[in-house]
Structure formats: C-alpha cells, structure tokens
Amino acid sequence: MKKLLLAGAVALFGLSNAQINRGAVYISGQVNYSKNENKNTNESTQEFKALPSVGVFVAPNLAVGTSWGFSHSKKTYSQLYMNGSYISEFEFIRKEPAFTIAPFVRKYWTLSDKLYFFGQLEIPVKLGKTEIEANSKTTDVAYGYTYEDIQNMEYKFASVGVNIKPGLDYFINKNWSIEATIGEFGYDRFKYEDFDNATNNYKFGFNLSSVSFGVKYIINKKENKQ
C-alpha cells in the first residue's frame, strides 16, 4: 500500500523539492477590463483594474511584498418616458475611481520543478470616491417647453480587509511564469466618509469572479534541490 501511494505521489508531483532561494525578487501584474451592455434595460457597466506587484523572498519559498494600483468602474442607465404631450429623458451615471495598496505574505509549495502551489495572505486598503450624476430633461411637445435638471453627488469611501488567496504558479522558463489565483476567502469593512454606518463584506468560495491570471518575472530565482 505504501509503495502504491509513493508511486502515485511520484506520478502526480514528481517528488521535486526545488525551492526558490532567499533574495530572489519578482515583479508581476494584472490588468483587467470588462464591459457589459443590456440593450433591453439601457444599462452599461465598464470596469478597469491595473494592479502591479513586487515581492522579495525572505526565506526559501517564502515571499513578502506589496501590490498597488488603480481601478475604475462606470455604470450608466438611461430611460425615455412618454405621458401625453410630455417626453421625459433620464440618464444616471455612476463612477467609482479608487486606489488600492495591499501588503502580502506568500508561501510556496513545490509540486514539480515548474509548478508551484501558493497561499497568499494580504491586507488590502482601498481609498476612492463614488461620483453620481443624474440628468433629466422633460419636454412638452405641445407648447415647446423644456425643463432640464442636473444633480451631482460625490462620496469618499475607504475599505480595509484581510484576504487569503490560493493559487498556482507555472514557470515557462527560469525567469517567466504564469500565475492564477483560484479563489478568495476573506473580509473587508467598507465605509463612506460622510456616513456613520459601515458595511461588512465576507468572501468565501471558488467562482469565476474570483479567478484571475497574471504574468510574473523573477530575478535571481536560483532553485535549490534538496
């Protein structure tokens, strides 16, 4: 039985003990853009995020570092109403630019000479604002009268959390790898500056929205095999 288990381990992981040396430095980053449109409801949502990262191995297979970057989302909604001789047009625009910094600790476990599993503990801090613009225009086509109204609102916010992200790192060659996080477990506290109430958000599970890919360049990798 022990020989069977050993054979399975060799086939699956190759029993590699390769380690990434202390002193190695890596640079990675993620750039995401998405756009969704619903013609039936006249809704449109755009999201953009750029998040570079730098990590330093302070011990074999153990890195500390930080991620920082910018995100921006925009949601628009428009509607046309008709009531007798009145035609009303309404447009709602919500923008949310934000800056994020997330110090982290990442631990690697070797699956093979090229494939690593990692677990990352991070503390993301996000600062941004919500900008809301509501435009309305009402026209009385019978008398040629038009009334327009524009309302602008802005609310600053901050959030801080703790996340655990498991993932896989595959090295194409000595210096380049492709990494993928495959889930997110954590908590964050979100609060608008001008409001007393805060929102607590919990994340737990594996879903498509929590899967992300990135490219990493590592300097002075110098694997040791023990």
C-alpha positions as CSV (number, residue, x, y, z in Angstrom):
1,M,0.0,0.0,0.0
2,K,2.8,2.4,0.9
3,K,4.5,1.6,-2.4
4,L,1.3,2.4,-4.3
5,L,0.9,5.7,-2.5
6,L,4.5,6.6,-3.2
7,A,4.1,5.7,-6.9
8,G,1.0,8.0,-7.1
9,A,2.9,10.9,-5.5
10,V,5.8,10.5,-7.9
11,A,3.4,10.5,-10.9
12,L,1.4,13.5,-9.6
13,F,4.1,15.7,-8.2
14,G,7.4,14.3,-9.3
15,L,8.6,14.5,-5.6
16,S,10.5,17.6,-6.5
17,N,12.0,19.6,-3.6
18,A,13.1,22.5,-5.7
19,Q,13.0,25.8,-3.8
20,I,13.1,29.4,-4.8
21,N,16.1,30.9,-2.9
22,R,16.1,33.7,-0.4
23,G,16.9,37.0,-2.0
24,A,15.0,36.4,-5.3
25,V,12.8,39.2,-6.4
26,Y,9.7,39.1,-8.6
27,I,7.6,41.6,-10.4
28,S,4.1,40.7,-11.6
29,G,0.9,42.5,-12.6
30,Q,-2.7,42.1,-13.6
31,V,-4.7,44.3,-16.0
32,N,-8.4,43.6,-16.3
33,Y,-11.1,45.2,-18.4
34,S,-14.7,44.2,-18.8
35,K,-17.8,45.8,-20.4
36,N,-21.4,44.6,-20.2
37,E,-24.3,46.1,-22.0
38,N,-28.0,45.3,-21.7
39,K,-30.0,46.8,-24.6
40,N,-33.3,45.8,-23.0
41,T,-32.7,47.9,-19.9
42,N,-30.3,50.5,-21.5
43,E,-27.7,49.7,-18.9
44,S,-23.9,49.6,-19.4
45,T,-21.1,48.7,-17.0
46,Q,-17.4,49.1,-17.5
47,E,-14.6,48.1,-15.2
48,F,-10.9,48.5,-15.4
49,K,-8.1,47.5,-13.0
50,A,-4.3,47.6,-13.1
51,L,-2.5,46.0,-10.2
52,P,1.3,45.6,-10.3
53,S,3.1,43.7,-7.5
54,V,6.6,43.3,-6.2
55,G,7.8,40.5,-3.9
56,V,11.0,39.6,-2.2
57,F,11.9,36.1,-0.9
58,V,12.9,36.5,2.7
59,A,13.3,32.7,3.0
60,P,13.2,29.7,0.6
61,N,9.7,29.6,-0.9
62,L,8.5,32.5,1.3
63,A,8.0,36.0,-0.1
64,V,6.7,39.3,1.3
65,G,5.7,42.2,-0.9
66,T,3.0,44.6,-1.8
67,S,0.5,45.2,-4.6
68,W,-0.7,48.7,-5.6
69,G,-2.8,50.0,-8.3
70,F,-5.8,51.8,-9.7
71,S,-9.3,50.7,-10.5
72,H,-12.2,52.5,-12.2
73,S,-15.8,51.4,-12.8
74,K,-18.6,53.2,-14.6
75,K,-22.3,52.4,-14.8
76,T,-24.8,54.2,-16.9
77,Y,-28.5,53.9,-17.2
78,S,-30.9,55.8,-19.4
79,Q,-34.7,55.7,-19.9
80,L,-37.3,57.5,-22.0
81,Y,-40.8,58.1,-20.7
82,M,-43.9,59.5,-22.6
83,N,-47.0,60.8,-21.0
84,G,-49.4,62.6,-23.2
85,S,-47.6,65.6,-24.7
86,Y,-44.7,65.2,-22.3
87,I,-41.4,63.4,-23.2
88,S,-39.0,62.8,-20.3
89,E,-35.4,61.6,-20.7
90,F,-33.4,60.3,-17.7
91,E,-29.7,59.4,-17.5
92,F,-27.9,58.1,-14.5
93,I,-24.1,57.9,-14.4
94,R,-22.1,56.3,-11.5
95,K,-18.3,56.4,-11.5
96,E,-16.0,54.9,-8.9
97,P,-12.3,55.6,-9.2
98,A,-10.1,54.1,-6.4
99,F,-6.5,53.5,-5.4
100,T,-5.6,50.2,-3.7
101,I,-2.5,49.1,-1.8
102,A,-2.2,45.5,-0.4
103,P,0.9,44.3,1.5
104,F,1.1,40.5,1.5
105,V,2.9,37.3,2.6
106,R,3.1,34.4,0.1
107,K,4.1,30.9,0.8
108,Y,5.0,28.4,-2.0
109,W,4.8,24.6,-2.0
110,T,6.6,22.7,-4.8
111,L,4.5,20.4,-6.9
112,S,7.1,19.9,-9.6
113,D,10.2,21.7,-11.0
114,K,7.9,24.1,-12.9
115,L,4.7,24.0,-10.9
116,Y,4.1,25.6,-7.5
117,F,1.1,25.9,-5.3
118,F,0.9,29.1,-3.2
119,G,-1.2,30.6,-0.4
120,Q,-1.2,34.4,-0.1
121,L,-2.3,36.4,2.9
122,E,-3.0,40.1,2.1
123,I,-4.3,43.2,3.8
124,P,-5.9,45.4,1.0
125,V,-6.6,49.0,1.7
126,K,-8.8,50.8,-0.8
127,L,-9.4,54.6,-1.0
128,G,-11.7,56.1,-3.5
129,K,-14.9,58.0,-4.2
130,T,-18.3,57.4,-5.7
131,E,-19.4,60.1,-8.2
132,I,-23.1,60.2,-9.2
133,E,-24.6,62.3,-11.9
134,A,-28.4,62.3,-12.6
135,N,-29.7,64.2,-15.6
136,S,-33.3,64.7,-16.5
137,K,-34.9,66.5,-19.4
138,T,-38.7,67.0,-19.8
139,T,-40.2,68.4,-23.0
140,D,-43.8,69.5,-23.5
141,V,-44.1,69.0,-27.3
142,A,-47.5,70.8,-27.4
143,Y,-46.1,74.1,-26.1
144,G,-42.4,73.7,-26.9
145,Y,-41.4,74.0,-23.2
146,T,-38.3,72.2,-21.9
147,Y,-37.1,71.7,-18.3
148,E,-33.7,70.3,-17.5
149,D,-32.2,69.2,-14.2
150,I,-28.7,68.1,-13.3
151,Q,-27.7,66.7,-9.9
152,N,-24.1,65.8,-8.9
153,M,-23.1,64.0,-5.8
154,E,-19.7,62.8,-4.5
155,Y,-19.0,60.5,-1.6
156,K,-15.5,59.5,-0.5
157,F,-15.0,56.0,0.9
158,A,-12.4,53.7,2.4
159,S,-12.2,49.9,2.9
160,V,-9.7,47.6,4.7
161,G,-9.8,43.9,4.7
162,V,-8.0,40.6,5.2
163,N,-7.9,38.0,2.3
164,I,-6.4,34.6,1.7
165,K,-5.9,33.6,-1.9
166,P,-4.7,30.1,-3.0
167,G,-3.2,29.8,-6.4
168,L,-0.9,28.1,-8.9
169,D,2.4,29.3,-10.4
170,Y,3.7,27.7,-13.6
171,F,7.3,28.6,-14.7
172,I,7.6,28.8,-18.5
173,N,11.4,29.2,-18.1
174,K,13.8,30.2,-15.4
175,N,12.5,33.8,-15.2
176,W,9.0,33.9,-16.5
177,S,5.9,32.3,-15.0
178,I,2.1,32.4,-15.3
179,E,0.1,32.6,-12.1
180,A,-3.5,32.1,-11.4
181,T,-5.5,32.7,-8.2
182,I,-8.3,30.2,-7.9
183,G,-10.4,31.6,-5.1
184,E,-10.7,34.2,-2.4
185,F,-11.6,33.9,1.3
186,G,-11.7,37.0,3.4
187,Y,-13.4,40.0,4.9
188,D,-13.5,43.7,4.4
189,R,-15.1,46.7,6.1
190,F,-16.4,49.4,3.7
191,K,-17.4,52.9,4.9
192,Y,-18.4,56.2,3.3
193,E,-16.7,59.2,4.9
194,D,-19.9,61.2,5.4
195,F,-22.0,58.3,6.8
196,D,-21.8,56.6,10.2
197,N,-22.8,53.1,9.1
198,A,-20.2,50.7,7.8
199,T,-20.7,47.6,5.7
200,N,-19.0,44.3,6.4
201,N,-18.5,42.0,3.4
202,Y,-17.4,38.4,3.6
203,K,-16.0,36.4,0.7
204,F,-15.8,32.6,0.7
205,G,-15.7,30.2,-2.2
206,F,-14.4,29.4,-5.6
207,N,-16.2,31.1,-8.5
208,L,-15.3,32.6,-11.9
209,S,-15.3,36.1,-10.5
210,S,-12.5,35.2,-8.0
211,V,-10.3,33.6,-10.7
212,S,-7.5,35.9,-12.0
213,F,-4.4,35.4,-14.1
214,G,-1.1,37.3,-14.1
215,V,2.4,37.2,-15.6
216,K,5.4,37.2,-13.3
217,Y,9.1,38.0,-13.9
218,I,11.5,36.6,-11.3
219,I,15.1,37.8,-10.7
220,N,17.8,35.6,-9.1
221,K,15.5,32.6,-8.8
222,K,18.4,30.0,-8.5
223,E,16.4,27.0,-7.4
224,N,18.0,24.6,-4.9
225,K,17.0,21.0,-5.0
226,Q,17.3,19.1,-1.7
